[in-house]
Amino acid sequence: MKIFIDIDNTIFKTNSMNYENSLPIIDNIKKVNFLYDKGYDIIMWTARGTLSNKCFFDITYKQLKRFNVKFHELRMGKPAYDLLIDDKALNSIWDWNNNSVNSIINKKLTDDMIIIIQARCSSTRLLNKILLPFYENKTILDIIIERLSKNKYLIPICIASTNNTADDKLYNKYKDNSNIFFYRGDENNVLSRFIDCANYYNKKTIIRVCSDNPFISLKYMEYLIDIYLENNKDYISYSIDGEKCCMKSHIGIFSEIVSLNSLKTAITETKEKHFLENVTEYVYENTDKFLVELINKNFSSSIINDIRLTLDNKEDFDNLKKIYKSLNIEEDIDFYQILNYLHENKDILDTMRKLINNNIK
């Protein structure tokens, strides 16, 4: 990554055009040197001499060296302007004044990420379930996309559907949506579909979301991303009782992060049907082969095991639709608000228990 950095009043304190008497801004020079040491190409770019047609290269070069600024190249000829607005500035999460030098490094890491929503229409127990009107004429998939598109890292979203003609309607609904990508792949080998999708969009890290989870939490997803950026892991998600992966529950509010390389390893090592269908299971079940972190947020099986917020059949749909409407959810999900509601509405909780006990997944 190339980073162009201005000089005057960015890393040097300069009054008017009195360049010879510029003084170093030590804190900002440290930030530049940090980026240099991380392997970024640092190009110092200045407008010195643009208006006067004088050459300040020698003075500037010597100042950079004297003040111990690390850089690869000095360029003159930066245009004089009052304000520069471009696409990279608009999409940047860089915050120079708040000492968030790590944010530019995190931006590079998140540039390699993609949110992949696993979706298909050919569910046998409730056909076209993700395209049914769910709340205020929005489908569940509409709601998920709208919520996750607000992620603070601006990570792109892709629907990964199948080549089955049954999913043509899904493709036709979202193909012109400029806020998301759409990919079609193998219907039964979902692991392969995820790998091919990430490869197609040149992404190295996948945030996996299921399209039948209207209560998927953006807050919990962003926390996972924060942890991922601090740790070099193959897989990150949440635990139940501090041990079991939350993906084995019916809770439906969690996402998971997995590296593309670990999925490529998985597909070469197993052909078992449930691993090909469940995408990440081979990774988080083999902690001897992969770096797995399950974050303990004190989710207890005594609470989680009775709650089913994922959609599979008509009873699920009716339950979830009623909860969503009653709570009037506009932004992100408050799990404990849902929990309180369920304990005040025992009929819905009893239905969930029945569905779970019947082993409907």
N, C-alpha and C positions, 0 to 999 in steps of 0.2 A: 504494500500500500504506500502510495506517495502522499506526503502531507506537505502542503505549501503553507509557510508561516510568515506573516508580516513581521517587520522589525520594529519600527518606531511606534512607541506606546503600546507595543505588544510584549516584546522582550527587552526593549530599551525605553527609558523615559527621555523623550526628546521635546524640547520647547521650540515651536515653530519649525524652522528648517536649520536650526543650529546643531547640525549632525556631529560636529567635532566634539561637542561637550555632552553627548548622550551618556546616560548612566544606566547601568544594568538593573533590570527588574528581576531580582534573584529568584523569587518563587516561580516565576514563569519560565525562566531559563532551566530550572530544575525539571519542570514538566517536559520541556522540549528534550532535554537530555535523557529523561526517562523513556520517552518514545523512541529515541535513537537507540538506546540500549536494548529495547524490545525488538529491534530489527526493522523498524519502519524507515523508509527513505525520507529524510528531512531536507526540504529545499527552502532556503531562505529567499524570500521574494520581496523586493522593495521598490517603492516609487521614487526613491531618492534620485533627483536629477531629471525626473520626467518633465517638470514644468520649466526648469532653468536650463535644460540641455547641458548640464555639467556632469562630469563623470565622478561618481563617489565610490567606485568599486573598491579601490585600494583602502580608503579610509574605513569602509564598511567591513571589508574582509578582516582587516587588522583588529577592529573592534570585536568582532565575533570571536576571534582567537584570544584576544586579551581577556574577554569576559567568560572564557571557557564554554562557549556555546558549541555543542556537538551538532554538526550538520554535514551533509554530503555535497551540497551544491549551493552556490549563491547566484541568484539571478536578479538582474536589474530590469528596468522597463515595465514594472507593474503600473498599470494605468491609474491615474488619479481619479478618485470617485468619492462621493459622499456615502453611498450605500451600495453594496453588491448583494444581489439576491439570485441564487441559482438553485437547481434541484437538490444538490448535495447539501446545501445549507438548510433548505426546508426540511429535509429528511434526517438531519443530524440530531443526535442526542447529546452532542458535545456541549459541555457547560464549563467553559474556561474559568469563569469567575468564582464558581463554587468548588474549586479544587477537585473536580471529578475527572482527573486525567485518565483514570481507569475506564471512563465511559467510552473513550474512543477505541480502546482495546476491546471492550465488551461489544462495541458496535461491530467490529470485525467478526467476532465470534457469533453474534446474533445474525450477521449477514449470511452465515452458513446454515442457519436454522430455517425450518419450514414447519408450519402447523398442518398436519395432514388429517383430514376428517374422513374416516372410513364410512362409506355410504353405498347403499344399494336399495332398490325398490322391490326386489323379488322375495321379500320375507313371506314365508308360508303361513305364519300365524296371524299376521296383520299386513295385508298387501298394501304397498305404497305408504307405509306408516309415517315415513319422514316427510311426506308431501301433503299429509292431511292438515286442514286448518286446526291450529292448536290454540293460539291466543291472538285476539284482535286480527284475525285473518292471516296471521303469520304461521308458517310451518315451523316445526321444531328445528329444522336445518336453518331456516331464516334466522331464528332466535340465536342459535349457536354462532353463526357467522357474524351477526351483528354484535354480539357480546365480545367474542374473541378478537374481532378487528380493532377493538379499543386497547389492545395490549400495548403497554408503554414502550416496548422495544420495536414496534412496527414490524413484527415478524409476519411474513406473508402467509396466507391461508390457501390450501388446496383441497378440493374435494377429490378423493381417490375412489372412483366408482369402478364398474366392471364393463367388459365388452358385451355383456348380455343385452339383447335388444330391449329387455324390460327396463333397462336404465337409460334408454334414449330420452324418455320424458324428463329424467333428472338432468341430463346433459342439456336438453333444450331450454330448461328453466334457468340454468345458471351459466350457460356458455357466454352470454353477453354481459355478465356481471364483472365490471372492471375491478372490483375489489378482491376477486379471488381467481385462482387458477383451477383448471379442471383436468383431471387425468383419468384415463380408462385403462384397466389392466385385467389380469387374470381374476376370474370370479372366485375360484375355490382356493387358489394359492395366494392368500392375502399377504403373506410375508413377501412373496415375490413382487406383488403389486406395490408394496411400500418401497422396496428397494428400487424398483424401476422408476417409480415416481420421483424419489429423491435424486436418483441419477439424472433423470430428464431435466430437472430444474437445478442441477449442479449444487445440491445441498448436502451437507455432511452430518447434520443432526436433525432428528425428527421429534416433533412434539405430537404424540398420537392422541387423537380424540375420536370417540365413537359418535355417530350421528343420531343415536337413539337416547342421548343423555341431555334433555332440555335444561337440567340444573347444573351443567358443567360450570365449574367455578373459575373465573378469570383470576381472582385473588390467589387461589391455590396454585394455579398455573404459573403466574408471575413469580411466586415464591420459589417454585421449582427451578425456574430459569435463573433466578438470583443465585441459588445454591450451585447450579450447574456451572455458572460463570466463575465460581470460586474454586471448583473442584474438577479434577480430570477424571470423570466417571464415564462408564459405558452406559449406565442406566440409572435413572433417578425417578422415584415416585414416593408415595406415602405408605406407611405401614399400619396394620391393625394389630393392636396389642404389642406393638414394637417388634413384631416378627413377620406376620403374614403380609404379602403384598396386597394392597387395596384393590388391585385389578381382579382379584379373585372374589370380590364382594359384588353386591347388587346396588351399591350406594350411588354410583352414577354421577358423582360431582368431581372426580379426580381425573387428571390427565397424567401423562408419563412422558419422559424424555429418554430417547435411546439414540446411540450413535449409529450411523449407517454402517460403519465397519463391523460393529458387533452383529448386526442383522445379516451382513454378508457371511460372517463366520457361521452364524446359526444355520443358514440355508445350505451350507456345504456339509454340516455335521449331522443334520437330521432331516428325515422325510416323513416323520410321524404327522398324521393328519392334524391333530390338535395343535401342534406347534406351528404348522403352516397357516392354520386358521386364526390363531390367537397372537400372531406376530411377535410379541415381545416375551412370551412366556419362557421360551428356551433360554433367553438371556438372564432374566431375573431368577430362574430356578437353578442356574449353574453359577453360583457365586465363586466357585473354584476356578472358573474360566474367565469370568468377566468382573469388572469393578462395578459393583452394585451398591447403591445407597437407598435405603428405605427410610424416609424421614418420619420420625416419631412425633406426632402432634397429639398424642394421647387419645387417639380414636380407639375406643374399646369395642370388642366383639359383642359385649353385652348390649351395646347400643346399636351398632352397625348391622348386626346379623338379622335384625327384624325389619330393616328399612330397605325398600326397593324403589329407587328413583330412576331406574332405567326402563326403557320401553321395549316390550316384546309382543304383547297381545292387546286385545280390546280392553280388558280389565285394567291393564297398566295405563293405557291411553286415557281412560276415564278418570282414574285416580290422579295421574299427573296433571291432567288438564284442570281438574278441580282445585288441586293444591296451588297451581300456578295462578289461576284466576283469583283465588281467595287471598293470596298473599300480595297480589298486584305487583309482581316483580318487574321492576323497570331497569335496574342496573345489574349489579352482581348478586351472587347468591349468598345468603346468610344461612349456613347449615343449621345453626341452633334455632333460628326462626322457624325453619321447616320442622325441626325436631319438636319444638313446643306445639306447633300446629297439629302434628300427628298425635301427640299425646292428649290433645283436646278433641281429636276426631278419631276415636277408637275404631270406628267402622272401617276407615281407610287402612289403618294400621293392621287390623285383623285380616283384611284382604291381602295386604302385602305378605303377611306371615304365611297365609295359605298358599300363595303363589310360590314363595320361596321353598316351603315344605314339599311342594309338588315337583320341586327340582326344575322349574321352568327358568331358563336362563336367557 
